[in-house]
């Protein structure tokens, strides 16, 4: 299992703690240190939709120039912004054996653990 995010993100910290306490083995991909793989981002956008993967509620998005924000009208333009500004990617994203997840929802993750999807 692989968890994608940013080490200092509070939500990522909660997700990592949840997985560690549940005894789930995972590797961590830090966008700040390791960058964003365009093919992987394309896969996430295909699965979840660009408007879900692009976090418009975060500080990084709000700090972008209005011209940049207004230019985001489709998957291609959204991905360009996310590659340039990894902090605009919703966190965490988890690639698990049974299912992929975006965002941290402890209730859903607990249910997925029971179903064997989160491993």
N, CA, C and O atoms as a MOPAC input file, in Angstrom:
PM7 MOZYME 1SCF
protein

 N      0.84500 1    -1.17000 1     0.00000 1
 C      0.00000 1     0.00000 1     0.00000 1
 C      0.88500 1     1.22500 1     0.00000 1
 O      1.96100 1     1.23600 1     0.59600 1
 N      0.41200 1     2.26500 1    -0.68200 1
 C      1.18400 1     3.50000 1    -0.76100 1
 C      0.28100 1     4.67700 1    -0.41200 1
 O     -0.85200 1     4.77300 1    -0.88400 1
 N      0.80000 1     5.56400 1     0.41800 1
 C      0.08500 1     6.76700 1     0.82800 1
 C      0.82400 1     7.95400 1     0.24200 1
 O      2.03200 1     8.09700 1     0.42700 1
 N      0.09300 1     8.81000 1    -0.46900 1
 C      0.65000 1    10.01000 1    -1.09000 1
 C      0.19500 1    11.23700 1    -0.32400 1
 O     -0.97100 1    11.34300 1     0.05500 1
 N      1.11200 1    12.16100 1    -0.09700 1
 C      0.74100 1    13.38400 1     0.58700 1
 C      1.94200 1    14.24600 1     0.88400 1
 O      2.96500 1    14.17500 1     0.20300 1
 N      1.80500 1    15.05800 1     1.90500 1
 C      2.86200 1    15.95700 1     2.36000 1
 C      3.04500 1    15.71200 1     3.85000 1
 O      2.08900 1    15.75600 1     4.62300 1
 N      4.27000 1    15.45900 1     4.23400 1
 C      4.59100 1    15.04900 1     5.60100 1
 C      3.99600 1    15.98400 1     6.66900 1
 O      3.49900 1    15.50600 1     7.68900 1
 N      4.03700 1    17.28000 1     6.45400 1
 C      3.59300 1    18.23000 1     7.48400 1
 C      2.08800 1    18.49600 1     7.49000 1
 O      1.60500 1    19.24300 1     8.34100 1
 N      1.34300 1    17.90700 1     6.56800 1
 C     -0.10600 1    18.09700 1     6.49700 1
 C     -0.77500 1    17.40400 1     7.69000 1
 O     -0.51900 1    16.22900 1     7.94900 1
 N     -1.62400 1    18.12500 1     8.40700 1
 C     -2.30500 1    17.56000 1     9.57300 1
 C     -3.16100 1    16.34500 1     9.21200 1
 O     -3.19500 1    15.36800 1     9.95900 1
 N     -3.84400 1    16.40200 1     8.08200 1
 C     -4.68600 1    15.28200 1     7.67300 1
 C     -3.83600 1    14.05800 1     7.34600 1
 O     -4.21300 1    12.93300 1     7.67100 1
 N     -2.70900 1    14.27400 1     6.71400 1
 C     -1.79400 1    13.16400 1     6.41500 1
 C     -1.24900 1    12.57800 1     7.71200 1
 O     -1.11200 1    11.36100 1     7.83400 1
 N     -0.94100 1    13.42200 1     8.66700 1
 C     -0.46400 1    12.93700 1     9.96900 1
 C     -1.51100 1    12.03800 1    10.62800 1
 O     -1.17500 1    10.98700 1    11.17300 1
 N     -2.77800 1    12.45300 1    10.57700 1
 C     -3.86100 1    11.64400 1    11.15100 1
 C     -3.99300 1    10.31500 1    10.41800 1
 O     -4.18300 1     9.27100 1    11.04300 1
 N     -3.89300 1    10.35600 1     9.10200 1
 C     -4.01400 1     9.13600 1     8.30500 1
 C     -2.86200 1     8.17800 1     8.60700 1
 O     -3.07600 1     6.97500 1     8.75800 1
 N     -1.65200 1     8.70600 1     8.69400 1
 C     -0.50400 1     7.86400 1     8.99300 1
 C     -0.62200 1     7.24600 1    10.38900 1
 O     -0.29500 1     6.07600 1    10.59100 1
 N     -1.08800 1     8.03700 1    11.33400 1
 C     -1.27200 1     7.52500 1    12.69900 1
 C     -2.31200 1     6.40300 1    12.69500 1
 O     -2.11700 1     5.36800 1    13.33200 1
 N     -3.40900 1     6.61100 1    11.98000 1
 C     -4.46000 1     5.59700 1    11.87600 1
 C     -3.88200 1     4.29000 1    11.33800 1
 O     -4.11000 1     3.22300 1    11.90900 1
 N     -3.13600 1     4.37900 1    10.24100 1
 C     -2.57300 1     3.18000 1     9.62300 1
 C     -1.57500 1     2.49000 1    10.54200 1
 O     -1.56500 1     1.26500 1    10.65400 1
 N     -0.74400 1     3.28100 1    11.19300 1
 C      0.25000 1     2.70400 1    12.10100 1
 C     -0.41900 1     2.01900 1    13.29200 1
 O     -0.01100 1     0.92600 1    13.68700 1
 N     -1.43800 1     2.65200 1    13.86400 1
 C     -2.14600 1     2.05500 1    14.99100 1
 C     -2.91100 1     0.79300 1    14.57500 1
 O     -3.11300 1    -0.11000 1    15.38600 1
 N     -3.33100 1     0.73800 1    13.31700 1
 C     -4.04600 1    -0.43500 1    12.80700 1
 C     -3.07400 1    -1.52800 1    12.35700 1
 O     -3.49300 1    -2.62500 1    11.98600 1
 N     -1.78700 1    -1.22400 1    12.39100 1
 C     -0.78500 1    -2.20400 1    11.98600 1
 C     -0.71200 1    -2.42900 1    10.49100 1
 O     -0.30000 1    -3.49600 1    10.03600 1
 N     -1.11500 1    -1.42300 1     9.72400 1
 C     -1.10300 1    -1.52900 1     8.26500 1
 C      0.27000 1    -1.10200 1     7.74700 1
 O      0.76200 1    -0.01800 1     8.06200 1
 N      0.86700 1    -1.96700 1     6.95600 1
 C      2.16900 1    -1.68700 1     6.35000 1
 C      1.96200 1    -0.80700 1     5.11900 1
 O      1.12800 1    -1.12900 1     4.27200 1
 N      2.69600 1     0.28500 1     5.00300 1
 C      2.54700 1     1.17100 1     3.84800 1
 C      3.85700 1     1.90300 1     3.59400 1
 O      4.71400 1     2.00800 1     4.47100 1
 N      3.98700 1     2.40000 1     2.38200 1
 C      5.09900 1     3.29500 1     2.07200 1
 C      4.50600 1     4.68600 1     1.86400 1
 O      3.33800 1     4.83200 1     1.50300 1
 N      5.32600 1     5.69600 1     2.09600 1
 C      4.86200 1     7.07500 1     2.02800 1
 C      5.58600 1     7.81700 1     0.91900 1
 O      6.81500 1     7.79000 1     0.84000 1
 N      4.82100 1     8.47900 1     0.06300 1
 C      5.37300 1     9.31300 1    -1.00200 1
 C      5.08800 1    10.76100 1    -0.63900 1
 O      3.93400 1    11.18800 1    -0.61600 1
 N      6.14200 1    11.51200 1    -0.35600 1
 C      6.02400 1    12.91900 1     0.01900 1
 C      6.17200 1    13.78100 1    -1.23600 1
 O      7.24400 1    13.84400 1    -1.83700 1
 N      5.08200 1    14.44000 1    -1.62000 1
 C      5.10000 1    15.27600 1    -2.81700 1
 C      6.17100 1    16.37000 1    -2.74200 1
 O      6.76300 1    16.72700 1    -3.76100 1
 N      6.41500 1    16.89200 1    -1.56600 1
 C      7.39700 1    17.98100 1    -1.43000 1
 C      8.81300 1    17.48800 1    -1.71500 1
 O      9.61100 1    18.20300 1    -2.32100 1
 N      9.12300 1    16.27400 1    -1.28100 1
 C     10.48100 1    15.74400 1    -1.45600 1
 C     10.65000 1    14.96300 1    -2.74900 1
 O     11.70200 1    15.03000 1    -3.38600 1
 N      9.61200 1    14.21800 1    -3.14200 1
 C      9.73400 1    13.30100 1    -4.27000 1
 C      9.02600 1    13.78100 1    -5.53300 1
 O      9.13700 1    13.15600 1    -6.58800 1
 N      8.29800 1    14.89700 1    -5.42400 1
 C      7.60500 1    15.43300 1    -6.58100 1
 C      6.32400 1    14.68000 1    -6.91300 1
 O      5.90900 1    13.76900 1    -6.19700 1
 N      5.71800 1    15.08400 1    -8.00900 1
 C      4.45600 1    14.50800 1    -8.45600 1
 C      4.69300 1    13.82700 1    -9.79600 1
 O      5.15300 1    14.46000 1   -10.74600 1
 N      4.38500 1    12.55900 1    -9.87000 1
 C      4.50600 1    11.81000 1   -11.11200 1
 C      3.27300 1    12.10200 1   -11.97300 1
 O      2.14400 1    11.85500 1   -11.54900 1
 N      3.49100 1    12.62400 1   -13.17600 1
 C      2.37500 1    13.02000 1   -14.04400 1
 C      1.47300 1    11.84100 1   -14.38700 1
 O      0.25200 1    11.99000 1   -14.43200 1
 N      2.05800 1    10.67200 1   -14.62900 1
 C      1.23400 1     9.50000 1   -14.96500 1
 C      0.37000 1     9.07400 1   -13.78500 1
 O     -0.79600 1     8.71600 1   -13.95600 1
 N      0.94500 1     9.11400 1   -12.59300 1
 C      0.19800 1     8.74500 1   -11.37800 1
 C     -0.93500 1     9.75000 1   -11.15400 1
 O     -2.05900 1     9.36600 1   -10.83200 1
 N     -0.62800 1    11.04100 1   -11.32700 1
 C     -1.64700 1    12.07500 1   -11.15800 1
 C     -2.76700 1    11.88600 1   -12.17800 1
 O     -3.94300 1    12.05000 1   -11.85100 1
 N     -2.40600 1    11.54400 1   -13.40100 1
 C     -3.40500 1    11.27800 1   -14.43900 1
 C     -4.32700 1    10.13600 1   -14.02000 1
 O     -5.53900 1    10.20300 1   -14.22200 1
 N     -3.74900 1     9.09200 1   -13.43800 1
 C     -4.55400 1     7.96000 1   -12.97900 1
 C     -5.51100 1     8.38200 1   -11.86600 1
 O     -6.67300 1     7.97800 1   -11.86100 1
 N     -5.02600 1     9.19300 1   -10.92200 1
 C     -5.89000 1     9.64900 1    -9.83300 1
 C     -7.01500 1    10.53600 1   -10.36300 1
 O     -8.16000 1    10.42300 1    -9.92600 1
 N     -6.68200 1    11.41600 1   -11.30300 1
 C     -7.69600 1    12.30300 1   -11.88300 1
 C     -8.72700 1    11.47500 1   -12.65900 1
 O     -9.92000 1    11.77700 1   -12.62200 1
 N     -8.27000 1    10.43900 1   -13.35400 1
 C     -9.20000 1     9.57000 1   -14.08800 1
 C    -10.14500 1     8.85200 1   -13.14000 1
 O    -11.33000 1     8.69200 1   -13.43000 1
 N     -9.60700 1     8.41900 1   -11.99700 1
 C    -10.42100 1     7.66600 1   -11.04100 1
 C    -11.36500 1     8.55300 1   -10.23600 1
 O    -12.54300 1     8.23200 1   -10.08200 1
 N    -10.84800 1     9.67200 1    -9.72000 1
 C    -11.61800 1    10.49300 1    -8.78400 1
 C    -12.21700 1    11.75100 1    -9.40100 1
 O    -13.13200 1    12.33800 1    -8.82300 1
 N    -11.72200 1    12.18100 1   -10.56200 1
 C    -12.15300 1    13.43400 1   -11.16900 1
 C    -11.23200 1    14.57200 1   -10.74900 1
 O    -10.83000 1    14.65900 1    -9.58900 1
 N    -10.90000 1    15.44300 1   -11.70000 1
 C     -9.93800 1    16.51600 1   -11.40900 1
 C    -10.46800 1    17.46500 1   -10.34100 1
 O     -9.69000 1    18.00200 1    -9.55300 1
 N    -11.76800 1    17.67700 1   -10.30400 1
 C    -12.33700 1    18.61000 1    -9.33600 1
 C    -12.31100 1    18.04900 1    -7.91700 1
 O    -12.45900 1    18.80400 1    -6.95600 1
 N    -12.12500 1    16.73800 1    -7.76800 1
 C    -11.95500 1    16.13400 1    -6.45000 1
 C    -10.47900 1    16.13000 1    -6.04900 1
 O    -10.14600 1    16.39900 1    -4.89500 1
 N     -9.60800 1    15.82700 1    -6.99200 1
 C     -8.17300 1    15.75300 1    -6.70100 1
 C     -7.59700 1    17.14400 1    -6.43400 1
 O     -6.70700 1    17.29200 1    -5.59700 1
 N     -8.09000 1    18.14900 1    -7.12600 1
 C     -7.62900 1    19.52500 1    -6.90900 1
 C     -8.30900 1    20.09000 1    -5.66600 1
 O     -9.53200 1    20.22100 1    -5.62200 1
 N     -7.51300 1    20.42000 1    -4.66800 1
 C     -8.04000 1    20.93000 1    -3.39900 1
 C     -8.17000 1    22.45200 1    -3.45600 1
 O     -7.19900 1    23.17900 1    -3.24700 1
 N     -9.37300 1    22.91400 1    -3.73900 1
 C     -9.61900 1    24.35600 1    -3.82500 1
 C     -9.91900 1    24.98000 1    -2.46200 1
 O    -10.13300 1    26.18900 1    -2.37000 1
 N     -9.93600 1    24.16900 1    -1.40900 1
 C    -10.21700 1    24.69900 1    -0.07500 1
 C     -8.94400 1    25.04300 1     0.69200 1
 O     -8.99900 1    25.69500 1     1.73500 1
 N     -7.81300 1    24.61000 1     0.18000 1
 C     -6.55400 1    24.78300 1     0.89500 1
 C     -5.92700 1    26.16300 1     0.73500 1
 O     -6.29300 1    26.94400 1    -0.14300 1
 N     -4.98800 1    26.42500 1     1.59900 1
 C     -4.26800 1    27.70100 1     1.61100 1
 C     -3.51100 1    27.92700 1     0.31300 1
 O     -3.50800 1    29.03900 1    -0.21400 1
 N     -2.87600 1    26.89900 1    -0.20600 1
 C     -2.07700 1    27.05800 1    -1.42700 1
 C     -2.94400 1    27.51800 1    -2.58100 1
 O     -2.55500 1    28.42000 1    -3.32300 1
 N     -4.11300 1    26.91400 1    -2.74500 1
 C     -5.02800 1    27.33000 1    -3.81600 1
 C     -5.43700 1    28.78600 1    -3.62900 1
 O     -5.42600 1    29.56500 1    -4.58200 1
 N     -5.79500 1    29.14800 1    -2.41400 1
 C     -6.26200 1    30.51800 1    -2.15300 1
 C     -5.17400 1    31.55200 1    -2.42000 1
 O     -5.47400 1    32.69800 1    -2.75400 1
 N     -3.92000 1    31.15700 1    -2.27600 1
 C     -2.80900 1    32.08700 1    -2.48800 1
 C     -2.39000 1    32.21800 1    -3.95100 1
 O     -1.61800 1    33.11300 1    -4.29400 1
 N     -2.88500 1    31.34300 1    -4.80800 1
 C     -2.53900 1    31.43200 1    -6.22600 1
 C     -3.12600 1    32.69900 1    -6.84600 1
 O     -4.15800 1    33.20300 1    -6.40300 1
 N     -2.45400 1    33.19800 1    -7.86900 1
 C     -2.97700 1    34.35900 1    -8.59500 1
 C     -4.35100 1    34.02200 1    -9.16900 1
 O     -4.61100 1    32.88800 1    -9.57200 1
 N     -5.21600 1    35.02300 1    -9.19900 1
 C     -6.55700 1    34.81400 1    -9.74900 1
 C     -6.50200 1    34.32400 1   -11.19700 1
 O     -7.33600 1    33.51800 1   -11.61000 1
 N     -5.51700 1    34.81200 1   -11.97500 1
 C     -5.38200 1    34.37000 1   -13.36700 1
 C     -5.15700 1    32.85900 1   -13.44200 1
 O     -5.71300 1    32.18300 1   -14.30800 1
 N     -4.34300 1    32.34200 1   -12.53400 1
 C     -4.06500 1    30.90600 1   -12.50900 1
 C     -5.33800 1    30.15100 1   -12.14400 1
 O     -5.69600 1    29.17200 1   -12.79900 1
 N     -6.01700 1    30.60700 1   -11.09900 1
 C     -7.24000 1    29.92500 1   -10.66400 1
 C     -8.30000 1    29.92000 1   -11.76800 1
 O     -8.97400 1    28.91300 1   -11.98500 1
 N     -8.44000 1    31.04100 1   -12.45400 1
 C     -9.44400 1    31.14100 1   -13.51300 1
 C     -9.08700 1    30.29700 1   -14.73300 1
 O     -9.96200 1    29.94300 1   -15.52300 1
 N     -7.80100 1    29.97500 1   -14.88700 1
 C     -7.37000 1    29.17000 1   -16.03700 1
 C     -7.70700 1    27.69000 1   -15.86500 1
 O     -7.63500 1    26.93100 1   -16.83100 1
 N     -8.07000 1    27.27200 1   -14.66500 1
 C     -8.37200 1    25.86100 1   -14.40300 1
 C     -9.82200 1    25.58600 1   -14.78400 1
 O    -10.75900 1    25.94000 1   -14.06800 1
 N     -9.96900 1    24.94100 1   -15.93900 1
 C    -11.31000 1    24.67200 1   -16.46400 1
 C    -11.52400 1    23.21900 1   -16.85300 1
 O    -12.64100 1    22.81300 1   -17.17500 1
 N    -10.44300 1    22.43000 1   -16.82100 1
 C    -10.55000 1    21.02700 1   -17.20700 1
 C     -9.41900 1    20.23700 1   -16.56200 1
 O     -8.59300 1    20.79500 1   -15.84000 1
 N     -9.39000 1    18.93900 1   -16.82800 1
 C     -8.39500 1    18.06600 1   -16.20700 1
 C     -6.97200 1    18.47800 1   -16.55300 1
 O     -6.09900 1    18.47800 1   -15.68600 1
 N     -6.73500 1    18.82100 1   -17.78800 1
 C     -5.37800 1    19.17100 1   -18.22100 1
 C     -4.86200 1    20.41800 1   -17.50200 1
 O     -3.73000 1    20.43100 1   -17.02000 1
 N     -5.67400 1    21.44600 1   -17.42900 1
 C     -5.23600 1    22.67800 1   -16.75700 1
 C     -5.11700 1    22.46200 1   -15.25300 1
 O     -4.23300 1    23.03300 1   -14.61400 1
 N     -5.99200 1    21.64800 1   -14.68700 1
 C     -5.91200 1    21.35000 1   -13.25200 1
 C     -4.63600 1    20.58200 1   -12.93400 1
 O     -3.96200 1    20.87400 1   -11.94600 1
 N     -4.30300 1    19.59900 1   -13.77200 1
 C     -3.09500 1    18.81100 1   -13.52800 1
 C     -1.83800 1    19.66900 1   -13.65300 1
 O     -0.88100 1    19.46500 1   -12.90700 1
 N     -1.82600 1    20.60800 1   -14.56700 1
 C     -0.66900 1    21.49900 1   -14.70800 1
 C     -0.45300 1    22.28500 1   -13.41600 1
 O      0.68100 1    22.44900 1   -12.96600 1
 N     -1.53900 1    22.76800 1   -12.82400 1
 C     -1.44200 1    23.51100 1   -11.56000 1
 C     -0.97300 1    22.58800 1   -10.43700 1
 O     -0.13500 1    22.98000 1    -9.62500 1
 N     -1.50900 1    21.36000 1   -10.38300 1
 C     -1.13800 1    20.43200 1    -9.32100 1
 C      0.32400 1    19.99000 1    -9.42200 1
 O      0.98500 1    19.80600 1    -8.39900 1
 N      0.82500 1    19.81900 1   -10.62600 1
 C      2.23100 1    19.43900 1   -10.79100 1
 C      3.13400 1    20.59200 1   -10.36300 1
 O      4.16000 1    20.37900 1    -9.71800 1
 N      2.75500 1    21.78500 1   -10.71700 1
 C      3.53700 1    22.97400 1   -10.34100 1
 C      3.41800 1    23.29300 1    -8.85200 1
 O      4.35800 1    23.81000 1    -8.24700 1
 N      2.26000 1    22.98600 1    -8.26100 1
 C      1.96400 1    23.29800 1    -6.85600 1
 C      1.41200 1    22.04700 1    -6.17100 1
 O      0.19700 1    21.92800 1    -6.01700 1
 N      2.27200 1    21.10800 1    -5.75500 1
 C      1.80100 1    19.83900 1    -5.18300 1
 C      0.89100 1    19.99600 1    -3.96500 1
 O      0.10800 1    19.09700 1    -3.65700 1
 N      0.98700 1    21.11700 1    -3.28100 1
 C      0.13200 1    21.33600 1    -2.11100 1
 C     -1.32700 1    21.54100 1    -2.49400 1
 O     -2.19300 1    21.57900 1    -1.62000 1
 N     -1.61100 1    21.67400 1    -3.79100 1
 C     -3.00700 1    21.81300 1    -4.21700 1
 C     -3.67200 1    20.45200 1    -4.44500 1
 O     -4.85200 1    20.39100 1    -4.79200 1
 N     -2.92500 1    19.36400 1    -4.25300 1
 C     -3.49700 1    18.02600 1    -4.40800 1
 C     -4.15500 1    17.62300 1    -3.09000 1
 O     -3.54400 1    17.71600 1    -2.02500 1
 N     -5.39100 1    17.18200 1    -3.17400 1
 C     -6.10700 1    16.72900 1    -1.97900 1
 C     -5.32600 1    15.58500 1    -1.34000 1
 O     -4.79800 1    14.70800 1    -2.02200 1
 N     -5.27100 1    15.62100 1    -0.01900 1
 C     -4.46300 1    14.65000 1     0.71000 1
 C     -5.26800 1    13.98900 1     1.80700 1
 O     -6.21300 1    14.56100 1     2.35200 1
 N     -4.86600 1    12.76800 1     2.11300 1
 C     -3.96000 1    11.89000 1     1.38900 1
 C     -4.69600 1    11.16500 1     0.27200 1
 O     -5.92600 1    11.13500 1     0.22200 1
 N     -3.90200 1    10.58300 1    -0.62300 1
 C     -4.42100 1     9.62800 1    -1.58600 1
 C     -3.74200 1     8.31100 1    -1.25300 1
 O     -2.52800 1     8.25700 1    -1.05900 1
 N     -4.53300 1     7.25600 1    -1.19000 1
 C     -4.00100 1     5.93900 1    -0.83200 1
 C     -4.25900 1     4.96300 1    -1.97100 1
 O     -5.37900 1     4.83700 1    -2.46600 1
 N     -3.20000 1     4.28000 1    -2.37200 1
 C     -3.31500 1     3.15400 1    -3.30200 1
 C     -3.26000 1     1.88800 1    -2.46400 1
 O     -2.21200 1     1.53500 1    -1.92300 1
 N     -4.38500 1     1.21500 1    -2.36200 1
 C     -4.44900 1    -0.02400 1    -1.59000 1
 C     -4.71900 1    -1.17700 1    -2.54800 1
 O     -5.02200 1    -0.96200 1    -3.72100 1
 N     -4.60800 1    -2.38600 1    -2.04700 1
 C     -4.81700 1    -3.55600 1    -2.91300 1
 C     -6.26400 1    -3.67000 1    -3.37600 1
 O     -6.52400 1    -3.99400 1    -4.53500 1
 N     -7.19000 1    -3.40800 1    -2.48900 1
 C     -8.58900 1    -3.60000 1    -2.83200 1
 C     -9.28100 1    -2.37100 1    -3.38000 1
 O    -10.29800 1    -2.48300 1    -4.06400 1
 N     -8.73400 1    -1.18400 1    -3.08200 1
 C     -9.45300 1     0.04100 1    -3.41200 1
 C     -8.52200 1     1.22300 1    -3.19500 1
 O     -7.62200 1     1.16200 1    -2.35800 1
 N     -8.73400 1     2.30000 1    -3.94600 1
 C     -7.99500 1     3.53800 1    -3.71800 1
 C     -8.88800 1     4.51200 1    -2.95300 1
 O    -10.11300 1     4.48000 1    -3.06700 1
 N     -8.24700 1     5.37300 1    -2.17700 1
 C     -8.97500 1     6.31700 1    -1.33400 1
 C     -8.40800 1     7.71300 1    -1.53500 1
 O     -7.21800 1     7.87600 1    -1.80500 1
 N     -9.26500 1     8.71800 1    -1.40300 1
 C     -8.80000 1    10.10100 1    -1.42400 1
 C     -9.40800 1    10.81000 1    -0.22000 1
 O    -10.61000 1    10.71600 1     0.02900 1
 N     -8.56500 1    11.51800 1     0.52100 1
 C     -9.00300 1    12.15300 1     1.75900 1
 C     -8.99100 1    11.14500 1     2.89400 1
 O     -8.91300 1     9.93800 1     2.66600 1
 N     -9.06700 1    11.64200 1     4.10400 1
 C     -9.05800 1    10.76200 1     5.27500 1
 C    -10.41200 1    10.79600 1     5.95200 1
 O    -10.85900 1    11.83500 1     6.43700 1
 N    -11.05300 1     9.64400 1     5.97500 1
 C    -12.32800 1     9.46400 1     6.65400 1
 C    -12.16900 1     8.24600 1     7.55700 1
 O    -12.26400 1     7.11600 1     7.07800 1
 N    -11.92400 1     8.45300 1     8.86900 1
 C    -11.63300 1     7.32200 1     9.74200 1
 C    -12.72500 1     6.25200 1     9.77200 1
 O    -12.41400 1     5.06800 1     9.90300 1
 N    -13.98000 1     6.63800 1     9.65400 1
 C    -15.06900 1     5.65400 1     9.67000 1
 C    -15.00300 1     4.78800 1     8.41200 1
 O    -15.08600 1     3.56200 1     8.49300 1
 N    -14.85500 1     5.41700 1     7.26600 1
 C    -14.76400 1     4.67100 1     6.00700 1
 C    -13.51500 1     3.79400 1     5.98200 1
 O    -13.55100 1     2.66100 1     5.50200 1
 N    -12.41300 1     4.32600 1     6.50200 1
 C    -11.17300 1     3.54800 1     6.51400 1
 C    -11.30800 1     2.34300 1     7.45100 1
 O    -10.81100 1     1.25900 1     7.14400 1
 N    -11.97500 1     2.53200 1     8.58100 1
 C    -12.17400 1     1.41900 1     9.52200 1
 C    -13.00600 1     0.32300 1     8.85600 1
 O    -12.68600 1    -0.86000 1     8.97500 1
 N    -14.06000 1     0.71000 1     8.16400 1
 C    -14.89400 1    -0.26100 1     7.45500 1
 C    -14.08900 1    -0.97000 1     6.37200 1
 O    -14.22200 1    -2.17800 1     6.18000 1
 N    -13.25600 1    -0.21200 1     5.66800 1
 C    -12.43600 1    -0.80100 1     4.61400 1
 C    -11.40100 1    -1.75700 1     5.17800 1
 O    -11.05900 1    -2.75200 1     4.53900 1
 N    -10.90200 1    -1.46400 1     6.36800 1
 C     -9.98800 1    -2.39200 1     7.03300 1
 C    -10.69300 1    -3.72000 1     7.28600 1
 O    -10.13900 1    -4.79000 1     7.03000 1
 N    -11.92000 1    -3.63900 1     7.78900 1
 C    -12.70400 1    -4.83900 1     8.09500 1
 C    -13.01100 1    -5.64900 1     6.83800 1
 O    -13.08000 1    -6.87700 1     6.87700 1
 N    -13.19200 1    -4.94200 1     5.72400 1
 C    -13.49600 1    -5.61800 1     4.46200 1
 C    -12.22800 1    -6.10600 1     3.75000 1
 O    -12.30700 1    -6.80600 1     2.73900 1
 N    -11.07300 1    -5.73500 1     4.28000 1
 C     -9.81900 1    -6.13000 1     3.66700 1
 C     -9.41400 1    -5.29700 1     2.47200 1
 O     -8.52600 1    -5.68400 1     1.71200 1
 N    -10.06100 1    -4.15300 1     2.29900 1
 C     -9.73900 1    -3.28000 1     1.15900 1
 C     -8.53300 1    -2.38200 1     1.44200 1
 O     -7.85800 1    -1.93300 1     0.51500 1
 N     -8.27300 1    -2.12900 1     2.68400 1
 C     -7.20800 1    -1.20000 1     3.08000 1
 C     -6.03500 1    -2.01200 1     3.59000 1
 O     -5.88000 1    -2.22900 1     4.79200 1
 N     -5.21000 1    -2.45600 1     2.65200 1
 C     -4.01700 1    -3.21900 1     3.02500 1
 C     -2.98000 1    -3.13600 1     1.95200 1
 O     -1.90400 1    -3.71700 1     2.08700 1

